[in-house]
Amino acid sequence: MRKSLKHDVLEHRSNTLFGLDFHKFIEKEHLMTTYELAEEFGVSLEAVKKLKQRLNR
């Protein structure tokens, strides 16, 4: 089965939230502070806080 570029983009989007790789974030969440996570993933502190809130639901 052929995969199109559109399918690849949609698949990549489903694996990320706020521009972060969800699985990597969960692995490092318990080991790092909010500031360190923001630095590691290159996002704002606000994005890290929002992601943590969504994970707690």
N, C-alpha and C positions, 0 to 999 in steps of 0.2 A: 504494500500500500504506500502510495506517495504522500509525503507530508509537504504541505505548502509553507511558505514563509509566514503567512497569516496564522496558520496552526501553531508554528513555532513561537510566534510572538504571544499568542493567547496562552500557550502552555507555560511560558516563562512568567507571564503576569500572574498566573494562578499560584505560582510558587513563591511570590514575593508580596510583601505588604509594606507600604511606605517606602518602597525601593530597597527593602532588606530581604535577604534570604532567610525565610522563616525558620528553617531547621538550624542554621548556624546561630541565629539569634538565641534560640532556646538552649543550645549547648553552652553558650557563653554567658547567658543571663545570670546564672547562679554564681559565676566566678568573678564577675566584673561589676563595677558601679555603673550608674546611669551615665555619668560623664564618660567613663572609659568605653562603654558601648557606643555612644554617639561618635566618639573619636574613631573607634575601630571600623564602624560601618559608614562613616562619612555623612552622617545625617545630624539633624538638630536634636537638642535635648527634648524638645516638644514631641518629635516623632517617636523617640524612644519611650517617653511617658505614655503616649497614646497606645503604642503597641503593647506595653505592659498592662494597661487597663483592659485592652481587648483580650489578652491572654487570661486574665482573671475571671472573665465571664463564664 
